[in-house]
Amino acid sequence: MDPFSPEGELLNLHNAFHQGQYTTVLEIDTSSFAARNALPARILKLRARIALGQAEDVIAELEGESDVPDLVAVGALAEYATGNKSEAVQVAEILAGTSPDNATVQVVGGTILQAEGKSEEALALLGKHQGSLEAVALIVQIHLQQNRTDLALKEVLAARRWAQDSLLVNIAESWVGLRVGGEKYQQAFYVFEELAQAPSTSAPKSCIGQAVAELHLGRLPEAEAAFQQALEKNSKDPEAIVNMIVLSVVSGKDTTELVSSLKTASPEHPFLLDLQEKEAVFDKAAAKYSAKVA
């Protein structure tokens, strides 16, 4: 595809966004983009700003722009990021009813709904997509979180038939491969390694994917190096911190500092909530027993 064609210029922006190169997304000059790509490009830039912690600025910018479902959906995502979760979910559910065929509503609304544990609502909305690779990728993520690897694989194989070598399909297939295991670990490693080493890539996501594959392959020093690389690019990346915690546990290292960093970066991260729940269960069980002193 010609990178200077209307389709190519937007694809470059999409690829940068989905590799987590949010700063690059903001730096790309979209003023010369074709008119039909103006809104999709703006949506990606707004989402990149939210990912970079600029949600409040996005909310301020979108104030008064309630006539475009895409922008309303992104505004809800920004609200969710600032902690106004109930309001964001309400907006997402309304949009799911009024604009279910809108691609941005599907992906952004599905993201909000899934984040609130409303998986079936999210899947119902995402299932209305018409050739949206981002919707496919999110559906795959949800199925993997549900431990339905079979459904995730089915989704990837279906997308492969019409999307061929798309970046998102390759990434989604690698996610599934990390769950399937065996030779799929190595295949996933190759995909993430290639992305991480690409000259234009400056995102931690590819490094994290590569490191997780290394971890599954038992190459702990290599995994640690990749995680460190991801943290050097973004020391507050919750997923990099969580995976580094897992690696540290496997390696027998202390995780106190990393857990503290995660609490600062993402106080309500599912990993922390799960950890708190398990600690409470342990304390309750331990309370039933008292030490016997001779």
C-alpha positions as CSV (number, residue, x, y, z in Angstrom):
1,M,0.0,0.0,0.0
2,D,1.2,3.5,-0.9
3,P,2.1,5.2,2.4
4,F,1.1,8.5,0.9
5,S,-2.3,7.4,-0.3
6,P,-5.4,8.2,1.9
7,E,-5.5,4.6,3.1
8,G,-1.7,4.5,3.7
9,E,-1.5,7.7,5.7
10,L,-4.1,6.5,8.1
11,L,-2.6,3.0,8.3
12,N,0.7,4.5,9.4
13,L,-1.1,6.3,12.2
14,H,-3.0,3.2,13.2
15,N,0.1,1.1,13.3
16,A,1.9,3.6,15.5
17,F,-1.1,3.7,17.9
18,H,-1.4,0.0,18.1
19,Q,2.3,-0.4,18.8
20,G,1.9,2.0,21.7
21,Q,3.9,4.7,20.1
22,Y,1.5,7.4,21.5
23,T,4.0,10.2,21.3
24,T,4.7,9.4,17.7
25,V,1.0,9.5,17.0
26,L,0.8,13.0,18.4
27,E,3.9,14.1,16.4
28,I,2.5,12.9,13.0
29,D,1.3,15.9,11.0
30,T,-2.3,15.0,9.9
31,S,-3.1,18.5,8.4
32,S,-2.7,17.2,4.9
33,F,-4.7,14.0,5.4
34,A,-7.7,13.4,3.1
35,A,-10.9,14.9,4.3
36,R,-12.4,11.5,5.0
37,N,-9.5,10.6,7.3
38,A,-9.7,13.8,9.4
39,L,-12.0,12.4,12.1
40,P,-10.4,9.0,12.3
41,A,-7.0,10.7,12.7
42,R,-8.3,13.0,15.4
43,I,-9.8,10.1,17.2
44,L,-6.5,8.3,17.3
45,K,-4.7,11.4,18.5
46,L,-7.3,11.9,21.3
47,R,-7.0,8.3,22.4
48,A,-3.2,8.6,22.4
49,R,-3.4,11.7,24.6
50,I,-5.6,9.7,27.0
51,A,-3.1,6.9,27.1
52,L,-0.4,9.4,27.9
53,G,-2.3,10.7,30.9
54,Q,-3.9,13.8,29.3
55,A,-7.5,12.7,29.9
56,E,-8.6,15.9,31.6
57,D,-7.3,18.0,28.6
58,V,-9.2,15.7,26.2
59,I,-12.4,16.2,28.2
60,A,-11.9,20.0,28.1
61,E,-11.3,19.9,24.3
62,L,-14.4,17.9,23.6
63,E,-16.8,20.0,25.7
64,G,-19.7,21.0,23.6
65,E,-19.0,18.4,20.8
66,S,-21.9,16.1,21.6
67,D,-23.2,15.7,18.1
68,V,-20.6,13.3,16.9
69,P,-20.9,9.8,18.4
70,D,-17.1,9.1,17.9
71,L,-16.2,12.1,20.0
72,V,-18.8,11.3,22.6
73,A,-17.3,7.8,22.9
74,V,-13.8,9.2,23.3
75,G,-15.0,11.7,25.8
76,A,-16.5,8.8,27.8
77,L,-13.1,7.0,27.7
78,A,-11.4,10.1,29.0
79,E,-14.0,10.3,31.8
80,Y,-13.3,6.7,32.7
81,A,-9.6,7.4,32.8
82,T,-10.1,10.2,35.3
83,G,-12.2,8.0,37.6
84,N,-15.7,8.9,36.5
85,K,-16.5,5.3,35.7
86,S,-20.2,5.1,36.3
87,E,-20.8,8.1,34.0
88,A,-18.5,6.7,31.3
89,V,-20.3,3.3,31.4
90,Q,-23.7,4.9,31.2
91,V,-22.6,6.9,28.1
92,A,-21.1,3.7,26.5
93,E,-24.3,1.8,27.1
94,I,-26.4,4.6,25.6
95,L,-24.1,4.8,22.5
96,A,-24.3,1.0,22.2
97,G,-28.1,1.5,21.7
98,T,-28.1,4.6,19.6
99,S,-24.9,4.1,17.4
100,P,-24.1,0.4,17.5
101,D,-22.7,0.4,13.9
102,N,-20.2,3.2,14.6
103,A,-16.7,1.7,14.6
104,T,-15.4,4.1,17.2
105,V,-18.4,3.4,19.5
106,Q,-17.8,-0.3,19.1
107,V,-14.1,-0.2,20.0
108,V,-14.1,2.5,22.6
109,G,-17.5,1.5,24.1
110,G,-16.4,-2.1,24.2
111,T,-13.2,-1.1,25.9
112,I,-15.1,0.7,28.7
113,L,-17.7,-2.1,29.1
114,Q,-15.0,-4.8,29.3
115,A,-13.0,-2.7,31.8
116,E,-16.1,-2.7,34.0
117,G,-16.5,-6.5,33.7
118,K,-19.4,-6.3,31.3
119,S,-17.9,-8.8,28.9
120,E,-21.1,-10.0,27.3
121,E,-22.2,-6.4,26.6
122,A,-18.8,-5.6,25.2
123,L,-18.8,-8.7,22.9
124,A,-22.4,-8.0,21.7
125,L,-21.3,-4.4,20.7
126,L,-18.0,-5.5,19.1
127,G,-19.7,-8.3,17.2
128,K,-21.5,-5.7,15.1
129,H,-18.3,-4.6,13.5
130,Q,-17.8,-4.7,9.7
131,G,-14.2,-5.4,9.0
132,S,-12.7,-3.6,12.0
133,L,-9.4,-5.2,12.9
134,E,-9.3,-3.3,16.2
135,A,-12.6,-4.8,17.1
136,V,-11.2,-8.2,16.3
137,A,-8.2,-7.6,18.5
138,L,-10.4,-6.5,21.4
139,I,-12.7,-9.5,20.9
140,V,-9.6,-11.8,21.1
141,Q,-8.4,-10.1,24.3
142,I,-11.8,-10.5,25.9
143,H,-12.0,-14.2,25.0
144,L,-8.5,-14.7,26.4
145,Q,-9.5,-13.0,29.6
146,Q,-12.4,-15.4,29.8
147,N,-10.0,-18.3,29.3
148,R,-11.7,-19.2,26.0
149,T,-8.6,-19.7,23.9
150,D,-10.7,-21.7,21.5
151,L,-12.9,-18.7,20.7
152,A,-9.9,-16.4,20.5
153,L,-8.2,-18.7,18.0
154,K,-11.4,-19.0,16.0
155,E,-11.6,-15.2,15.8
156,V,-8.0,-14.8,14.7
157,L,-8.3,-17.5,12.0
158,A,-11.5,-15.9,10.6
159,A,-9.7,-12.5,10.5
160,R,-6.7,-14.0,8.8
161,R,-8.8,-15.0,5.9
162,W,-9.7,-11.4,5.0
163,A,-6.9,-9.4,6.6
164,Q,-3.9,-11.5,5.7
165,D,-0.7,-9.9,7.1
166,S,-2.2,-7.1,9.0
167,L,-0.2,-5.9,12.0
168,L,-3.1,-6.3,14.4
169,V,-3.9,-9.8,13.2
170,N,-0.2,-10.8,13.7
171,I,-0.3,-9.3,17.2
172,A,-3.6,-10.9,18.1
173,E,-2.4,-14.3,16.8
174,S,0.7,-13.9,18.9
175,W,-1.4,-13.3,22.0
176,V,-3.3,-16.5,21.3
177,G,0.0,-18.3,20.7
178,L,1.3,-17.3,24.1
179,R,-1.8,-19.0,25.6
180,V,-1.6,-22.1,23.4
181,G,2.1,-22.7,24.1
182,G,4.5,-25.2,22.6
183,E,6.0,-24.0,19.3
184,K,3.6,-21.0,19.4
185,Y,5.8,-19.4,22.0
186,Q,8.7,-19.2,19.6
187,Q,6.4,-17.9,16.8
188,A,5.1,-15.2,19.1
189,F,8.6,-14.3,20.1
190,Y,9.6,-13.7,16.5
191,V,6.7,-11.4,15.9
192,F,7.3,-9.3,18.9
193,E,11.1,-9.3,18.4
194,E,10.6,-7.9,14.9
195,L,8.3,-5.2,16.1
196,A,10.6,-4.3,19.0
197,Q,13.7,-4.0,16.7
198,A,12.0,-2.0,14.0
199,P,13.8,1.3,13.5
200,S,10.5,3.2,13.8
201,T,9.4,1.5,17.0
202,S,9.9,3.3,20.3
203,A,7.1,1.7,22.2
204,P,7.2,-0.6,25.3
205,K,4.4,-2.8,24.1
206,S,6.5,-4.7,21.6
207,C,9.2,-5.1,24.3
208,I,6.7,-6.5,26.7
209,G,5.4,-9.0,24.2
210,Q,8.9,-10.1,23.4
211,A,9.7,-10.4,27.1
212,V,6.6,-12.4,27.9
213,A,7.5,-14.8,25.1
214,E,11.1,-15.1,26.5
215,L,9.6,-15.8,30.0
216,H,7.5,-18.6,28.6
217,L,10.5,-20.0,26.8
218,G,12.4,-20.1,30.1
219,R,15.0,-17.5,29.0
220,L,14.8,-15.4,32.2
221,P,17.8,-13.1,31.7
222,E,16.6,-12.2,28.2
223,A,13.1,-11.6,29.5
224,E,14.4,-9.3,32.3
225,A,16.5,-7.3,29.7
226,A,13.4,-6.8,27.5
227,F,11.2,-5.8,30.5
228,Q,13.9,-3.3,31.6
229,Q,13.9,-1.9,28.1
230,A,10.2,-1.4,28.3
231,L,10.4,0.3,31.6
232,E,13.2,2.6,30.4
233,K,10.8,3.8,27.7
234,N,7.9,4.2,30.2
235,S,8.6,3.6,33.8
236,K,5.0,3.9,34.7
237,D,3.6,1.3,32.2
238,P,1.4,-0.9,34.4
239,E,1.7,-4.0,32.2
240,A,5.5,-3.8,32.1
241,I,5.6,-3.5,35.9
242,V,3.1,-6.4,36.4
243,N,5.1,-8.7,34.1
244,M,8.3,-7.7,35.8
245,I,6.7,-8.7,39.1
246,V,5.8,-12.1,37.7
247,L,9.4,-12.5,36.4
248,S,10.8,-11.5,39.8
249,V,8.6,-14.1,41.6
250,V,9.7,-16.8,39.2
251,S,13.4,-15.7,39.7
252,G,13.0,-15.6,43.5
253,K,13.6,-11.9,43.8
254,D,11.9,-9.4,46.1
255,T,8.9,-7.6,44.6
256,T,8.2,-5.0,47.2
257,E,9.5,-2.1,45.2
258,L,7.8,-3.2,42.0
259,V,4.4,-3.6,43.8
260,S,4.8,-0.1,45.3
261,S,5.5,1.2,41.8
262,L,2.4,-0.4,40.5
263,K,0.3,1.0,43.2
264,T,1.5,4.5,42.2
265,A,1.1,3.9,38.5
266,S,-2.3,2.1,38.6
267,P,-3.9,1.9,42.0
268,E,-6.8,-0.1,40.8
269,H,-5.0,-2.5,38.5
270,P,-6.6,-6.0,38.4
271,F,-3.4,-7.5,39.5
272,L,-3.4,-5.4,42.7
273,L,-7.1,-6.1,43.3
274,D,-6.5,-9.8,42.9
275,L,-3.5,-9.6,45.2
276,Q,-5.5,-7.8,47.9
277,E,-8.3,-10.4,47.6
278,K,-5.8,-13.3,48.0
279,E,-4.1,-11.6,51.0
280,A,-7.4,-11.2,52.7
281,V,-8.3,-14.8,52.2
282,F,-4.9,-15.8,53.5
283,D,-5.2,-13.6,56.6
284,K,-8.7,-15.0,57.3
285,A,-7.4,-18.6,57.1
286,A,-4.3,-17.8,59.2
287,A,-6.5,-16.2,61.9
288,K,-8.0,-19.7,62.6
289,Y,-4.7,-20.9,63.8
290,S,-2.6,-19.7,66.8
291,A,1.0,-20.5,67.5
292,K,1.6,-23.0,70.3
293,V,4.3,-22.0,72.7
294,A,5.9,-24.8,74.7
